[in-house]
Amino acid sequence: MTQETHVRASEPLPDAPAMAPNQVVPLLIGATVGEIERELVLQTLARCDGNRTRAARVLGVSVRTLRNKIRQYSAEGAEVPAHH
């Protein structure tokens, strides 16, 4: 049995510039779903100034799920934005 995860923004990202489709495609081509998810989570967290509650709400996941992903990404060596 497989689980599907749907990520949807319940609110726009703060100061998120509009991106043309050709700016998004290079990130997607050749990247795994896990890599794309990690980039989405880290960029959303950065745009939310490290506020995990707000980032979780924007991503449509629980704070606990976001915390677990942050812990995983940190263990893998990613720089996780701190709360300002």
Rosetta constraint file for C-alpha pairs under 8 A:
AtomPair CA 7 CA 59 HARMONIC 5.75 0.50
AtomPair CA 7 CA 60 HARMONIC 5.71 0.50
AtomPair CA 7 CA 61 HARMONIC 7.36 0.50
AtomPair CA 8 CA 58 HARMONIC 7.38 0.50
AtomPair CA 8 CA 59 HARMONIC 5.80 0.50
AtomPair CA 8 CA 60 HARMONIC 5.57 0.50
AtomPair CA 9 CA 57 HARMONIC 7.62 0.50
AtomPair CA 9 CA 58 HARMONIC 4.75 0.50
AtomPair CA 9 CA 59 HARMONIC 5.25 0.50
AtomPair CA 9 CA 60 HARMONIC 6.11 0.50
AtomPair CA 10 CA 57 HARMONIC 6.69 0.50
AtomPair CA 10 CA 58 HARMONIC 5.29 0.50
AtomPair CA 10 CA 59 HARMONIC 7.22 0.50
AtomPair CA 10 CA 60 HARMONIC 6.51 0.50
AtomPair CA 11 CA 57 HARMONIC 7.83 0.50
AtomPair CA 11 CA 58 HARMONIC 5.59 0.50
AtomPair CA 12 CA 16 HARMONIC 7.45 0.50
AtomPair CA 12 CA 58 HARMONIC 7.16 0.50
AtomPair CA 13 CA 44 HARMONIC 7.23 0.50
AtomPair CA 13 CA 47 HARMONIC 6.65 0.50
AtomPair CA 13 CA 48 HARMONIC 7.38 0.50
AtomPair CA 13 CA 58 HARMONIC 7.13 0.50
AtomPair CA 14 CA 47 HARMONIC 6.26 0.50
AtomPair CA 14 CA 48 HARMONIC 6.85 0.50
AtomPair CA 15 CA 47 HARMONIC 7.66 0.50
AtomPair CA 16 CA 47 HARMONIC 7.70 0.50
AtomPair CA 19 CA 23 HARMONIC 6.21 0.50
AtomPair CA 19 CA 24 HARMONIC 7.21 0.50
AtomPair CA 20 CA 24 HARMONIC 7.10 0.50
AtomPair CA 21 CA 25 HARMONIC 6.37 0.50
AtomPair CA 22 CA 26 HARMONIC 7.22 0.50
AtomPair CA 23 CA 27 HARMONIC 7.89 0.50
AtomPair CA 24 CA 28 HARMONIC 6.81 0.50
AtomPair CA 25 CA 29 HARMONIC 6.20 0.50
AtomPair CA 27 CA 31 HARMONIC 6.77 0.50
AtomPair CA 27 CA 36 HARMONIC 7.39 0.50
AtomPair CA 28 CA 32 HARMONIC 7.88 0.50
AtomPair CA 28 CA 36 HARMONIC 6.82 0.50
AtomPair CA 31 CA 35 HARMONIC 6.01 0.50
AtomPair CA 31 CA 36 HARMONIC 6.49 0.50
AtomPair CA 32 CA 36 HARMONIC 6.31 0.50
AtomPair CA 33 CA 37 HARMONIC 6.03 0.50
AtomPair CA 34 CA 38 HARMONIC 6.08 0.50
AtomPair CA 35 CA 39 HARMONIC 6.23 0.50
AtomPair CA 36 CA 40 HARMONIC 6.14 0.50
AtomPair CA 37 CA 41 HARMONIC 6.11 0.50
AtomPair CA 38 CA 42 HARMONIC 6.10 0.50
AtomPair CA 38 CA 73 HARMONIC 7.39 0.50
AtomPair CA 39 CA 43 HARMONIC 5.94 0.50
AtomPair CA 40 CA 44 HARMONIC 5.97 0.50
AtomPair CA 41 CA 45 HARMONIC 6.08 0.50
AtomPair CA 41 CA 55 HARMONIC 7.92 0.50
AtomPair CA 41 CA 59 HARMONIC 7.54 0.50
AtomPair CA 41 CA 66 HARMONIC 7.97 0.50
AtomPair CA 42 CA 46 HARMONIC 6.16 0.50
AtomPair CA 42 CA 80 HARMONIC 6.54 0.50
AtomPair CA 42 CA 81 HARMONIC 7.23 0.50
AtomPair CA 43 CA 47 HARMONIC 6.15 0.50
AtomPair CA 44 CA 48 HARMONIC 6.16 0.50
AtomPair CA 44 CA 55 HARMONIC 5.93 0.50
AtomPair CA 44 CA 58 HARMONIC 7.69 0.50
AtomPair CA 44 CA 59 HARMONIC 7.62 0.50
AtomPair CA 45 CA 49 HARMONIC 6.36 0.50
AtomPair CA 45 CA 50 HARMONIC 5.05 0.50
AtomPair CA 45 CA 51 HARMONIC 6.63 0.50
AtomPair CA 45 CA 52 HARMONIC 6.67 0.50
AtomPair CA 45 CA 55 HARMONIC 5.32 0.50
AtomPair CA 45 CA 80 HARMONIC 7.99 0.50
AtomPair CA 45 CA 81 HARMONIC 6.46 0.50
AtomPair CA 46 CA 50 HARMONIC 5.52 0.50
AtomPair CA 46 CA 81 HARMONIC 5.47 0.50
AtomPair CA 48 CA 52 HARMONIC 7.71 0.50
AtomPair CA 48 CA 54 HARMONIC 6.47 0.50
AtomPair CA 48 CA 55 HARMONIC 5.85 0.50
AtomPair CA 49 CA 81 HARMONIC 7.23 0.50
AtomPair CA 49 CA 82 HARMONIC 7.22 0.50
AtomPair CA 49 CA 83 HARMONIC 5.67 0.50
AtomPair CA 49 CA 84 HARMONIC 5.75 0.50
AtomPair CA 50 CA 55 HARMONIC 7.68 0.50
AtomPair CA 50 CA 81 HARMONIC 5.25 0.50
AtomPair CA 50 CA 82 HARMONIC 4.77 0.50
AtomPair CA 50 CA 83 HARMONIC 3.76 0.50
AtomPair CA 50 CA 84 HARMONIC 6.32 0.50
AtomPair CA 51 CA 55 HARMONIC 6.14 0.50
AtomPair CA 51 CA 82 HARMONIC 7.86 0.50
AtomPair CA 51 CA 83 HARMONIC 5.32 0.50
AtomPair CA 51 CA 84 HARMONIC 7.64 0.50
AtomPair CA 52 CA 56 HARMONIC 5.91 0.50
AtomPair CA 52 CA 63 HARMONIC 6.61 0.50
AtomPair CA 52 CA 66 HARMONIC 7.26 0.50
AtomPair CA 52 CA 67 HARMONIC 7.66 0.50
AtomPair CA 52 CA 83 HARMONIC 7.76 0.50
AtomPair CA 53 CA 57 HARMONIC 6.30 0.50
AtomPair CA 53 CA 63 HARMONIC 5.85 0.50
AtomPair CA 54 CA 58 HARMONIC 6.20 0.50
AtomPair CA 55 CA 59 HARMONIC 6.09 0.50
AtomPair CA 56 CA 60 HARMONIC 5.92 0.50
AtomPair CA 56 CA 61 HARMONIC 5.15 0.50
AtomPair CA 56 CA 62 HARMONIC 5.77 0.50
AtomPair CA 56 CA 63 HARMONIC 5.41 0.50
AtomPair CA 56 CA 66 HARMONIC 6.07 0.50
AtomPair CA 57 CA 61 HARMONIC 6.34 0.50
AtomPair CA 57 CA 62 HARMONIC 7.28 0.50
AtomPair CA 57 CA 63 HARMONIC 7.94 0.50
AtomPair CA 61 CA 65 HARMONIC 6.30 0.50
AtomPair CA 61 CA 66 HARMONIC 6.75 0.50
AtomPair CA 62 CA 66 HARMONIC 6.34 0.50
AtomPair CA 63 CA 67 HARMONIC 6.00 0.50
AtomPair CA 64 CA 68 HARMONIC 6.18 0.50
AtomPair CA 65 CA 69 HARMONIC 6.26 0.50
AtomPair CA 66 CA 70 HARMONIC 6.11 0.50
AtomPair CA 67 CA 71 HARMONIC 6.16 0.50
AtomPair CA 68 CA 72 HARMONIC 6.24 0.50
AtomPair CA 69 CA 73 HARMONIC 6.09 0.50
AtomPair CA 70 CA 74 HARMONIC 5.99 0.50
AtomPair CA 70 CA 80 HARMONIC 6.98 0.50
AtomPair CA 71 CA 75 HARMONIC 6.23 0.50
AtomPair CA 72 CA 76 HARMONIC 6.35 0.50
AtomPair CA 73 CA 77 HARMONIC 6.45 0.50
AtomPair CA 73 CA 78 HARMONIC 5.38 0.50
AtomPair CA 73 CA 79 HARMONIC 7.99 0.50
AtomPair CA 73 CA 80 HARMONIC 7.64 0.50
AtomPair CA 74 CA 78 HARMONIC 5.04 0.50
AtomPair CA 74 CA 79 HARMONIC 6.59 0.50
AtomPair CA 74 CA 80 HARMONIC 6.61 0.50
